[in-house]
Amino acid sequence: MRKEGGAKSRVLTSDKLHIENKTLFVDLKENEGGRFLQIAELSNDRRSTVVIPISGIEAFMESLQKIAAGSY
């Protein structure tokens, strides 16, 4: 387990994507506060992270589907 923002978390499942010059890590994690999706981008040796609570994953996926379908 690693510490994320002061809370110990464990990875439940993980995926890694290589897109152009970026590497994306998509992890479903869990800590004392519950489950969450963590998306980390590694680009030119810089790392950025976004955390989405499990309660927001459905809305996040709907937004991505709209963008992918071109209906924005």
Secondary structure, 3 states (H helix, E strand, C coil): CEEECCEEEEEEEEEEEEECCEEEEEEEEEECCEEEEEEEEEECCEEEEEEEEHHHHHHHHHHHHHHHHCCC
